[in-house]
Amino acid sequence: MLDFLATHPLLTLMVVLSTGALLGQIRFGPLRFGAAGALFMGLVIGAVDGRLGEGLGVVKSLGVVLFCYTVGLAAGSTFLSDLRRQWALMVAGVVGLVAMAATGLALGRLLGLEPAHVAGAFAGVLTSPAIDAAITATNGSGDTLVGYALAYPTGVVVGMLVVALVVGRRWPGSRDNRSLAEAGLTAVTTHVTRETELSQVPGFSSQAVKFSYLERDGDIRVARGHGPLLVDDRVLVVGSPEDVARAVDFLGHASEQDDLTHQRRDVDFRRFLVSSPAVVGRTIGELNVHGRLHGIITRVRRGDLDMLAREELVLQPGDRVLAVVPREQMDEAVDFFGDSERRVSQVDALTLGLGTSLGLLAGALVLPLPGGLRFSLGAAAGPLVVGMVLGALHRTGPFRWDLPQAVNATLRQLGLMIFLAAVGLASGPAFVSQAFTGTGLRVVALSVVSLLVGAAFVLAGARLIGLSAQRATGGFAGFVGQPAILAFATSRVNDERIESAYGALFALGTIAKILLVQLIAR
Protein backbone atom coordinates (compact mmCIF):
# COMPACT_ATOMS: atom_id res chain seq x y z
CA MET A 1 0.00 0.00 0.00
CA LEU A 2 2.79 2.43 0.87
CA ASP A 3 4.57 1.60 -2.37
CA PHE A 4 1.37 2.34 -4.27
CA LEU A 5 0.89 5.70 -2.54
CA ALA A 6 4.55 6.59 -3.05
CA THR A 7 4.18 6.12 -6.80
CA HIS A 8 0.93 8.11 -6.91
CA PRO A 9 1.71 11.39 -5.11
CA LEU A 10 -1.50 13.13 -6.21
CA LEU A 11 -3.57 10.32 -4.72
CA THR A 12 -1.61 10.69 -1.49
CA LEU A 13 -2.28 14.41 -1.52
CA MET A 14 -6.02 13.86 -1.98
CA VAL A 15 -6.07 11.38 0.92
CA VAL A 16 -4.40 14.01 3.11
CA LEU A 17 -6.88 16.67 1.99
CA SER A 18 -9.92 14.52 2.74
CA THR A 19 -8.72 13.22 6.11
CA GLY A 20 -7.44 16.67 6.99
CA ALA A 21 -10.89 18.12 6.30
CA LEU A 22 -12.36 15.62 8.77
CA LEU A 23 -9.75 16.49 11.39
CA GLY A 24 -10.39 20.17 10.80
CA GLN A 25 -14.01 19.80 11.91
CA ILE A 26 -13.14 18.32 15.31
CA ARG A 27 -13.09 20.84 18.15
CA PHE A 28 -10.11 20.81 20.54
CA GLY A 29 -11.09 23.17 23.34
CA PRO A 30 -11.28 26.65 21.75
CA LEU A 31 -9.73 25.40 18.50
CA ARG A 32 -11.12 23.90 15.36
CA PHE A 33 -8.23 23.54 12.95
CA GLY A 34 -10.24 23.94 9.75
CA ALA A 35 -7.90 24.05 6.75
CA ALA A 36 -4.90 23.46 9.06
CA GLY A 37 -6.16 19.89 9.54
CA ALA A 38 -4.46 19.13 6.22
CA LEU A 39 -1.11 20.14 7.74
CA PHE A 40 -1.42 17.83 10.73
CA MET A 41 -2.71 14.87 8.71
CA GLY A 42 0.16 15.49 6.30
CA LEU A 43 2.62 15.30 9.19
CA VAL A 44 1.09 12.01 10.38
CA ILE A 45 0.92 10.36 6.95
CA GLY A 46 4.27 11.74 5.81
CA ALA A 47 5.96 10.36 8.93
CA VAL A 48 4.96 6.81 7.96
CA ASP A 49 7.19 6.82 4.87
CA GLY A 50 9.48 9.63 3.73
CA ARG A 51 8.75 8.82 0.07
CA LEU A 52 5.17 10.09 0.43
CA GLY A 53 6.35 13.69 0.63
CA GLU A 54 8.57 13.55 -2.43
CA GLY A 55 7.77 15.19 -5.75
CA LEU A 56 5.28 17.72 -4.39
CA GLY A 57 7.42 20.84 -4.68
CA VAL A 58 5.56 22.29 -7.68
CA VAL A 59 2.16 21.42 -6.19
CA LYS A 60 3.11 23.12 -2.92
CA SER A 61 4.25 26.22 -4.77
CA LEU A 62 1.00 26.30 -6.78
CA GLY A 63 -1.00 26.18 -3.56
CA VAL A 64 0.82 29.05 -1.89
CA VAL A 65 0.76 31.15 -5.08
CA LEU A 66 -3.02 30.79 -5.45
CA PHE A 67 -3.57 31.60 -1.78
CA CYS A 68 -1.28 34.60 -1.56
CA TYR A 69 -2.37 36.11 -4.88
CA THR A 70 -6.09 35.91 -4.04
CA VAL A 71 -5.50 37.31 -0.54
CA GLY A 72 -3.51 40.14 -2.12
CA LEU A 73 -6.36 40.98 -4.52
CA ALA A 74 -8.86 41.12 -1.66
CA ALA A 75 -6.60 43.11 0.67
CA GLY A 76 -5.38 45.49 -2.03
CA SER A 77 -8.79 47.04 -2.56
CA THR A 78 -8.70 48.59 0.93
CA PHE A 79 -4.95 48.72 1.65
CA LEU A 80 -4.34 52.29 0.48
CA SER A 81 -7.42 53.66 2.25
CA ASP A 82 -6.37 51.83 5.45
CA LEU A 83 -2.67 52.73 5.25
CA ARG A 84 -3.16 55.80 7.44
CA ARG A 85 -4.51 53.57 10.20
CA GLN A 86 -2.09 50.69 9.69
CA TRP A 87 1.35 52.26 9.29
CA ALA A 88 1.93 52.31 13.07
CA LEU A 89 0.81 48.66 13.28
CA MET A 90 3.32 47.82 10.55
CA VAL A 91 6.07 49.51 12.56
CA ALA A 92 5.02 47.51 15.64
CA GLY A 93 5.25 44.35 13.54
CA VAL A 94 8.82 45.07 12.44
CA VAL A 95 9.82 45.86 16.03
CA GLY A 96 8.20 42.58 17.09
CA LEU A 97 10.21 40.65 14.49
CA VAL A 98 13.46 42.19 15.71
CA ALA A 99 12.48 41.30 19.28
CA MET A 100 11.72 37.73 18.18
CA ALA A 101 15.09 37.40 16.48
CA ALA A 102 16.89 38.72 19.56
CA THR A 103 14.90 36.43 21.84
CA GLY A 104 15.62 33.45 19.62
CA LEU A 105 19.36 34.10 19.58
CA ALA A 106 19.57 34.64 23.34
CA LEU A 107 17.38 31.67 24.22
CA GLY A 108 19.10 29.49 21.62
CA ARG A 109 22.47 30.08 23.26
CA LEU A 110 20.96 29.42 26.68
CA LEU A 111 19.47 26.11 25.48
CA GLY A 112 22.60 25.04 23.64
CA LEU A 113 21.07 25.16 20.16
CA GLU A 114 23.05 25.83 17.01
CA PRO A 115 22.46 29.05 15.03
CA ALA A 116 21.12 26.85 12.22
CA HIS A 117 18.44 25.49 14.58
CA VAL A 118 17.46 29.03 15.56
CA ALA A 119 17.38 30.27 11.95
CA GLY A 120 15.20 27.33 10.89
CA ALA A 121 12.89 27.78 13.87
CA PHE A 122 12.55 31.51 13.17
CA ALA A 123 11.56 30.82 9.55
CA GLY A 124 9.27 27.94 10.55
CA VAL A 125 7.33 29.51 13.39
CA LEU A 126 6.72 32.54 11.15
CA THR A 127 5.76 30.43 8.11
CA SER A 128 8.24 32.43 6.15
CA PRO A 129 9.67 32.05 2.64
CA ALA A 130 12.84 33.13 4.44
CA ILE A 131 13.60 29.40 4.82
CA ASP A 132 15.36 29.58 1.44
CA ALA A 133 17.57 32.39 2.73
CA ALA A 134 18.16 30.45 5.96
CA ILE A 135 19.27 27.32 4.08
CA THR A 136 21.66 29.36 1.95
CA ALA A 137 23.06 31.23 4.95
CA THR A 138 23.69 27.96 6.87
CA ASN A 139 25.20 26.19 3.83
CA GLY A 140 22.35 23.71 3.69
CA SER A 141 22.74 22.48 7.27
CA GLY A 142 20.31 19.72 8.24
CA ASP A 143 19.74 21.51 11.56
CA THR A 144 18.01 24.30 9.66
CA LEU A 145 15.39 21.95 8.22
CA VAL A 146 14.91 20.26 11.60
CA GLY A 147 14.24 23.64 13.23
CA TYR A 148 11.84 24.56 10.45
CA ALA A 149 9.92 21.25 10.57
CA LEU A 150 9.43 21.45 14.34
CA ALA A 151 8.61 25.15 14.52
CA TYR A 152 6.11 25.22 11.65
CA PRO A 153 3.26 23.26 13.31
CA THR A 154 4.16 24.88 16.62
CA GLY A 155 3.52 28.29 15.09
CA VAL A 156 0.16 27.14 13.72
CA VAL A 157 -1.10 25.89 17.10
CA VAL A 158 0.22 28.80 19.17
CA GLY A 159 -0.98 31.30 16.59
CA MET A 160 -4.49 29.85 16.59
CA LEU A 161 -4.62 29.93 20.38
CA VAL A 162 -3.64 33.62 20.38
CA VAL A 163 -6.28 34.37 17.73
CA ALA A 164 -8.95 32.47 19.68
CA LEU A 165 -8.21 34.61 22.74
CA VAL A 166 -8.19 37.97 20.92
CA VAL A 167 -10.33 38.02 17.77
CA GLY A 168 -13.72 38.30 19.47
CA ARG A 169 -12.74 41.00 21.97
CA ARG A 170 -14.18 44.51 21.93
CA TRP A 171 -11.44 46.67 23.36
CA PRO A 172 -11.57 50.41 22.50
CA GLY A 173 -10.54 51.05 18.91
CA SER A 174 -10.81 54.83 18.83
CA ARG A 175 -8.54 55.26 15.79
CA ASP A 176 -10.03 52.44 13.76
CA ASN A 177 -12.96 52.57 11.38
CA ARG A 178 -16.03 50.56 12.22
CA SER A 179 -16.37 47.21 10.49
CA LEU A 180 -18.81 47.26 7.59
CA ALA A 181 -20.08 43.84 8.63
CA GLU A 182 -20.60 45.02 12.20
CA ALA A 183 -22.22 48.35 11.38
CA GLY A 184 -24.99 47.04 9.16
CA LEU A 185 -27.40 49.14 7.10
CA THR A 186 -30.99 50.19 7.63
CA ALA A 187 -33.61 52.14 5.67
CA VAL A 188 -36.23 54.40 7.26
CA THR A 189 -39.17 56.10 5.53
CA THR A 190 -39.07 59.65 6.90
CA HIS A 191 -41.75 62.35 7.06
CA VAL A 192 -40.14 65.74 6.38
CA THR A 193 -41.40 68.49 8.71
CA ARG A 194 -39.17 71.35 7.62
CA GLU A 195 -37.93 72.59 4.28
CA THR A 196 -34.22 72.04 3.74
CA GLU A 197 -31.58 71.42 1.12
CA LEU A 198 -30.20 67.89 0.81
CA SER A 199 -26.69 69.23 1.36
CA GLN A 200 -27.72 70.37 4.86
CA VAL A 201 -28.86 66.92 6.00
CA PRO A 202 -26.28 65.40 8.43
CA GLY A 203 -24.25 62.73 6.67
CA PHE A 204 -25.42 63.50 3.11
CA SER A 205 -22.37 65.43 1.93
CA SER A 206 -20.01 62.85 3.47
CA GLN A 207 -22.07 60.03 1.88
CA ALA A 208 -22.85 58.51 5.26
CA VAL A 209 -26.53 58.41 4.20
CA LYS A 210 -28.29 58.17 0.85
CA PHE A 211 -31.82 58.91 -0.32
CA SER A 212 -33.60 56.61 -2.76
CA TYR A 213 -37.40 57.13 -2.79
CA LEU A 214 -39.12 60.52 -2.72
CA GLU A 215 -42.88 60.99 -2.39
CA ARG A 216 -44.26 64.49 -3.05
CA ASP A 217 -47.95 65.30 -3.42
CA GLY A 218 -48.78 61.63 -3.89
CA ASP A 219 -46.21 61.18 -6.70
CA ILE A 220 -43.40 58.68 -6.05
CA ARG A 221 -40.10 59.10 -7.86
CA VAL A 222 -36.40 58.31 -7.48
CA ALA A 223 -34.74 60.87 -5.22
CA ARG A 224 -32.23 63.04 -7.05
CA GLY A 225 -28.88 63.86 -5.55
CA HIS A 226 -29.66 67.56 -5.25
CA GLY A 227 -32.52 69.98 -4.73
CA PRO A 228 -34.72 70.89 -1.78
CA LEU A 229 -36.90 68.72 0.42
CA LEU A 230 -40.30 70.27 1.18
CA VAL A 231 -42.59 70.00 4.18
CA ASP A 232 -44.75 66.84 4.01
CA ASP A 233 -42.36 65.12 1.59
CA ARG A 234 -41.57 61.51 2.45
CA VAL A 235 -38.11 60.12 1.72
CA LEU A 236 -36.34 56.81 2.28
CA VAL A 237 -33.07 57.35 4.17
CA VAL A 238 -30.43 54.58 3.88
CA GLY A 239 -27.25 54.17 5.96
CA SER A 240 -25.94 52.81 9.24
CA PRO A 241 -28.49 52.95 12.10
CA GLU A 242 -26.67 55.80 13.88
CA ASP A 243 -26.29 57.93 10.74
CA VAL A 244 -29.88 57.32 9.67
CA ALA A 245 -31.17 58.26 13.13
CA ARG A 246 -29.34 61.62 12.99
CA ALA A 247 -30.69 62.35 9.49
CA VAL A 248 -34.26 61.42 10.47
CA ASP A 249 -34.13 63.63 13.59
CA PHE A 250 -32.93 66.53 11.45
CA LEU A 251 -35.63 66.08 8.80
CA GLY A 252 -38.59 65.28 10.99
CA HIS A 253 -39.64 61.83 12.15
CA ALA A 254 -40.15 58.28 10.97
CA SER A 255 -43.29 58.04 8.85
CA GLU A 256 -46.36 56.35 10.32
CA GLN A 257 -47.69 55.48 6.86
CA ASP A 258 -46.70 52.49 4.72
CA ASP A 259 -43.03 52.11 3.90
CA LEU A 260 -42.17 53.71 0.55
CA THR A 261 -40.61 50.46 -0.67
CA HIS A 262 -44.11 48.93 -0.68
CA GLN A 263 -45.12 51.36 -3.42
CA ARG A 264 -43.70 49.63 -6.51
CA ARG A 265 -46.04 50.76 -9.28
CA ASP A 266 -43.92 53.65 -10.55
CA VAL A 267 -40.54 53.03 -8.89
CA ASP A 268 -39.08 49.62 -8.13
CA PHE A 269 -35.92 48.19 -6.58
CA ARG A 270 -33.93 45.01 -7.13
CA ARG A 271 -30.59 43.39 -6.40
CA PHE A 272 -28.58 43.11 -9.62
CA LEU A 273 -25.56 40.83 -9.99
CA VAL A 274 -22.59 42.75 -11.40
CA SER A 275 -21.26 40.73 -14.33
CA SER A 276 -21.00 43.20 -17.22
CA PRO A 277 -17.36 43.91 -18.25
CA ALA A 278 -18.33 47.54 -18.80
CA VAL A 279 -19.32 47.91 -15.14
CA VAL A 280 -16.66 45.80 -13.39
CA GLY A 281 -13.75 47.85 -12.08
CA ARG A 282 -15.63 51.17 -12.29
CA THR A 283 -16.56 53.39 -9.37
CA ILE A 284 -20.24 53.97 -8.72
CA GLY A 285 -19.71 57.62 -9.52
CA GLU A 286 -18.28 56.74 -12.95
CA LEU A 287 -21.35 54.66 -13.83
CA ASN A 288 -23.70 57.68 -13.74
CA VAL A 289 -26.68 55.48 -12.92
CA HIS A 290 -28.98 58.49 -12.56
CA GLY A 291 -28.11 59.75 -16.03
CA ARG A 292 -28.31 56.33 -17.69
CA LEU A 293 -31.22 54.74 -15.84
CA HIS A 294 -32.76 57.68 -13.92
CA GLY A 295 -32.05 55.60 -10.81
CA ILE A 296 -29.69 55.28 -7.87
CA ILE A 297 -27.58 52.55 -6.27
CA THR A 298 -28.00 52.51 -2.49
CA ARG A 299 -26.25 49.33 -1.35
CA VAL A 300 -23.57 46.91 -2.54
CA ARG A 301 -23.37 43.40 -1.13
CA ARG A 302 -19.93 41.79 -1.44
CA GLY A 303 -19.71 38.33 0.03
CA ASP A 304 -21.19 38.70 3.51
CA LEU A 305 -20.71 42.48 3.65
CA ASP A 306 -23.51 44.96 2.93
CA MET A 307 -21.97 48.34 2.11
CA LEU A 308 -23.43 51.76 1.47
CA ALA A 309 -22.96 52.66 -2.19
CA ARG A 310 -20.47 55.52 -1.91
CA GLU A 311 -19.47 57.25 -5.13
CA GLU A 312 -15.82 56.13 -4.85
CA LEU A 313 -16.66 52.43 -4.24
CA VAL A 314 -15.27 50.26 -7.06
CA LEU A 315 -17.59 47.47 -8.19
CA GLN A 316 -16.16 43.96 -8.44
CA PRO A 317 -17.51 40.97 -10.37
CA GLY A 318 -20.05 39.12 -8.27
CA ASP A 319 -21.14 42.18 -6.29
CA ARG A 320 -24.89 42.51 -5.82
CA VAL A 321 -26.04 46.10 -6.13
CA LEU A 322 -29.41 47.28 -4.86
CA ALA A 323 -30.66 49.80 -7.39
CA VAL A 324 -33.84 51.87 -7.28
CA VAL A 325 -35.08 52.75 -10.79
CA PRO A 326 -38.31 53.76 -12.53
CA ARG A 327 -40.26 50.59 -13.26
CA GLU A 328 -40.04 51.06 -17.03
CA GLN A 329 -36.23 51.13 -16.77
CA MET A 330 -35.95 47.70 -15.12
CA ASP A 331 -35.04 45.81 -18.31
CA GLU A 332 -32.39 48.38 -19.19
CA ALA A 333 -30.95 47.98 -15.69
CA VAL A 334 -30.64 44.20 -16.18
CA ASP A 335 -28.70 44.76 -19.42
CA PHE A 336 -26.55 47.46 -17.83
CA PHE A 337 -25.35 45.45 -14.81
CA GLY A 338 -25.25 42.09 -16.61
CA ASP A 339 -27.06 40.11 -13.89
CA SER A 340 -25.62 36.80 -15.19
CA GLU A 341 -24.68 34.00 -12.78
CA ARG A 342 -23.02 32.05 -15.59
CA ARG A 343 -20.75 34.88 -16.61
CA VAL A 344 -19.70 35.82 -13.08
CA SER A 345 -18.90 32.20 -12.16
CA GLN A 346 -16.27 31.96 -14.90
CA VAL A 347 -12.62 32.54 -14.09
CA ASP A 348 -10.83 35.10 -16.24
CA ALA A 349 -7.87 32.83 -16.99
CA LEU A 350 -6.03 35.60 -18.84
CA THR A 351 -5.82 38.05 -15.94
CA LEU A 352 -5.39 35.28 -13.34
CA GLY A 353 -2.47 33.79 -15.26
CA LEU A 354 -0.94 37.17 -16.04
CA GLY A 355 -1.27 38.40 -12.45
CA THR A 356 0.25 35.27 -10.90
CA SER A 357 3.03 35.30 -13.50
CA LEU A 358 3.91 38.87 -12.56
CA GLY A 359 3.89 37.82 -8.91
CA LEU A 360 6.23 34.89 -9.53
CA LEU A 361 8.57 37.11 -11.54
CA ALA A 362 8.66 39.62 -8.70
CA GLY A 363 9.32 36.80 -6.24
CA ALA A 364 12.15 35.38 -8.35
CA LEU A 365 14.19 38.59 -8.36
CA VAL A 366 17.25 38.33 -6.11
CA LEU A 367 18.86 41.55 -4.88
CA PRO A 368 22.35 41.46 -3.37
CA LEU A 369 22.70 43.64 -0.28
CA PRO A 370 25.70 44.97 1.65
CA GLY A 371 27.38 42.54 4.01
CA GLY A 372 26.80 39.52 1.78
CA LEU A 373 23.04 39.50 2.41
CA ARG A 374 20.56 38.61 -0.31
CA PHE A 375 16.92 39.57 -0.68
CA SER A 376 14.13 37.84 -2.58
CA LEU A 377 10.37 37.93 -2.01
CA GLY A 378 9.92 34.30 -3.00
CA ALA A 379 6.89 32.45 -4.33
CA ALA A 380 4.67 33.58 -1.44
CA ALA A 381 5.31 37.29 -0.93
CA GLY A 382 5.84 38.05 -4.62
CA PRO A 383 2.30 37.07 -5.69
CA LEU A 384 0.85 38.68 -2.55
CA VAL A 385 2.53 42.05 -3.19
CA VAL A 386 1.60 42.02 -6.88
CA GLY A 387 -1.94 40.95 -5.97
CA MET A 388 -2.24 43.89 -3.59
CA VAL A 389 -1.08 46.31 -6.30
CA LEU A 390 -3.49 44.87 -8.88
CA GLY A 391 -6.30 44.74 -6.32
CA ALA A 392 -5.80 48.45 -5.68
CA LEU A 393 -5.82 49.20 -9.44
CA HIS A 394 -8.92 47.02 -10.12
CA ARG A 395 -8.47 47.33 -13.87
CA THR A 396 -5.80 48.40 -16.34
CA GLY A 397 -7.24 49.20 -19.75
CA PRO A 398 -9.03 46.02 -20.91
CA PHE A 399 -7.62 43.89 -18.05
CA ARG A 400 -9.98 43.45 -15.07
CA TRP A 401 -7.93 42.14 -12.17
CA ASP A 402 -10.65 41.58 -9.55
CA LEU A 403 -12.04 38.09 -9.15
CA PRO A 404 -15.65 37.37 -8.16
CA GLN A 405 -15.90 36.95 -4.38
CA ALA A 406 -16.99 33.30 -4.64
CA VAL A 407 -14.20 32.45 -7.11
CA ASN A 408 -11.61 34.22 -4.95
CA ALA A 409 -12.74 32.34 -1.83
CA THR A 410 -12.70 28.97 -3.64
CA LEU A 411 -9.23 29.43 -5.12
CA ARG A 412 -7.94 30.69 -1.78
CA GLN A 413 -9.28 27.71 0.18
CA LEU A 414 -8.06 25.21 -2.41
CA GLY A 415 -4.61 26.76 -2.57
CA LEU A 416 -4.33 26.86 1.22
CA MET A 417 -5.23 23.20 1.72
CA ILE A 418 -2.92 22.01 -1.07
CA PHE A 419 -0.05 24.03 0.37
CA LEU A 420 -0.54 22.81 3.93
CA ALA A 421 -0.97 19.18 2.88
CA ALA A 422 2.24 19.27 0.83
CA VAL A 423 4.18 20.95 3.65
CA GLY A 424 2.94 18.35 6.13
CA LEU A 425 3.90 15.40 3.92
CA ALA A 426 7.37 16.82 3.28
CA SER A 427 8.02 17.70 6.94
CA GLY A 428 6.55 14.56 8.54
CA PRO A 429 9.74 12.43 8.77
CA ALA A 430 11.89 15.21 10.26
CA PHE A 431 9.12 16.21 12.67
CA VAL A 432 8.58 12.73 14.10
CA SER A 433 12.29 11.85 14.28
CA GLN A 434 13.14 14.96 16.30
CA ALA A 435 9.92 16.08 18.02
CA PHE A 436 10.44 14.10 21.24
CA THR A 437 14.21 14.32 21.49
CA GLY A 438 15.95 16.77 23.79
CA THR A 439 16.90 18.96 20.83
CA GLY A 440 13.40 18.84 19.44
CA LEU A 441 11.80 19.88 22.71
CA ARG A 442 14.24 22.78 23.06
CA VAL A 443 13.44 23.94 19.52
CA VAL A 444 9.70 23.80 20.27
CA ALA A 445 10.20 25.74 23.53
CA LEU A 446 12.24 28.38 21.73
CA SER A 447 9.56 28.67 19.05
CA VAL A 448 6.74 29.11 21.58
CA VAL A 449 8.56 31.71 23.66
CA SER A 450 9.77 33.77 20.71
CA LEU A 451 6.34 33.77 19.04
CA LEU A 452 4.64 34.90 22.24
CA VAL A 453 7.15 37.74 22.51
CA GLY A 454 6.33 38.81 18.96
CA ALA A 455 2.58 38.51 19.63
CA ALA A 456 2.91 40.73 22.68
CA PHE A 457 4.57 43.49 20.62
CA VAL A 458 1.98 43.37 17.81
CA LEU A 459 -1.17 43.06 19.92
CA ALA A 460 -0.10 45.47 22.67
CA GLY A 461 1.07 47.91 20.02
CA ALA A 462 -2.26 47.72 18.20
CA ARG A 463 -4.19 48.38 21.38
CA LEU A 464 -1.98 51.32 22.37
CA ILE A 465 -2.33 52.77 18.88
CA GLY A 466 -6.11 52.58 19.20
CA LEU A 467 -6.87 49.86 16.66
CA SER A 468 -9.62 47.27 17.02
CA ALA A 469 -8.98 43.73 18.23
CA GLN A 470 -10.06 42.47 14.83
CA ARG A 471 -7.51 44.55 12.92
CA ALA A 472 -4.89 43.58 15.53
CA THR A 473 -5.72 39.91 14.94
CA GLY A 474 -5.35 40.30 11.19
CA GLY A 475 -2.05 42.07 11.76
CA PHE A 476 -0.87 39.22 13.99
CA ALA A 477 -1.88 36.63 11.35
CA GLY A 478 0.11 38.59 8.75
CA PHE A 479 2.98 38.98 11.20
CA VAL A 480 3.15 35.19 11.54
CA GLY A 481 2.50 34.82 7.83
CA GLN A 482 0.45 31.66 8.33
CA PRO A 483 -2.46 31.24 5.89
CA ALA A 484 -4.21 28.81 8.25
CA ILE A 485 -4.25 31.43 11.02
CA LEU A 486 -5.90 33.94 8.69
CA ALA A 487 -8.50 31.36 7.68
CA PHE A 488 -9.10 30.54 11.35
CA ALA A 489 -9.55 34.22 12.24
CA THR A 490 -12.01 34.91 9.40
CA SER A 491 -13.98 31.78 10.32
CA ARG A 492 -14.46 33.17 13.84
CA VAL A 493 -15.37 36.76 12.92
CA ASN A 494 -16.74 38.28 9.72
CA ASP A 495 -14.69 41.47 9.54
CA GLU A 496 -12.98 42.92 6.46
CA ARG A 497 -10.32 44.64 8.64
CA ILE A 498 -8.69 41.25 9.33
CA GLU A 499 -7.66 40.68 5.72
CA SER A 500 -6.57 44.27 5.22
CA ALA A 501 -4.16 44.11 8.17
CA TYR A 502 -2.98 40.63 7.18
CA GLY A 503 -1.90 41.81 3.73
CA ALA A 504 -0.08 44.84 5.12
CA LEU A 505 1.99 42.96 7.70
CA PHE A 506 2.58 39.88 5.56
CA ALA A 507 4.28 41.87 2.81
CA LEU A 508 6.38 44.08 5.08
CA GLY A 509 7.09 41.22 7.49
CA THR A 510 8.41 39.00 4.73
CA ILE A 511 11.03 41.59 3.81
CA ALA A 512 12.14 41.91 7.45
CA LYS A 513 12.21 38.11 7.97
CA ILE A 514 14.42 37.48 4.96
CA LEU A 515 16.99 39.95 6.26
CA LEU A 516 16.78 38.89 9.93
CA VAL A 517 17.11 35.17 9.30
CA GLN A 518 20.45 35.75 7.56
CA LEU A 519 21.70 37.70 10.56
CA ILE A 520 20.55 34.92 12.91
CA ALA A 521 22.43 32.29 10.91
CA ARG A 522 25.77 34.09 11.19
Protein Blocks (a to p, Z undefined) as FASTA:
>chain_A
ZZmmmmmmmlmmmmmmmmmmmmmmpcghjbcfklmlmmmmmmmmmmmpmklmgoilmmmm
mmmmmmmmmmmmmmmmmmmmmmmmmmmmmmmmmmmmmmmmmmmmmmmmmnopafklmmmm
mmmmnopaklmmmmmmnnopaklmmmmmmmmmmmmmmmmmmmmmmmmpccdcfkbccdfk
lnopaddddddfbdcdfklpghklnopaccfbdceehiacdddfedcddehiacdddddf
klmmmmmmmnmpacfbdcfklmmklpccdddddfbfklgopafklnommlmnopacfbdc
ehjaccdddfklccdehiacdddddfklmmmmmmmnoopaklmmpccfklmmmmmmmmmm
mmmpccddehhiacdebjmlmmmmmmmmmmmnopgcjbcfbdcfklmmmmmmmmmmmmmm
mmmmmmmmmmmmmmmgmklmmmmmmmmmmmmmmmmmmmmmmmmnopafklmmmmmmmmno
paklmmmmmmmpgcfklmmmmmmmmmmmmmmmmmmmmmmmZZ
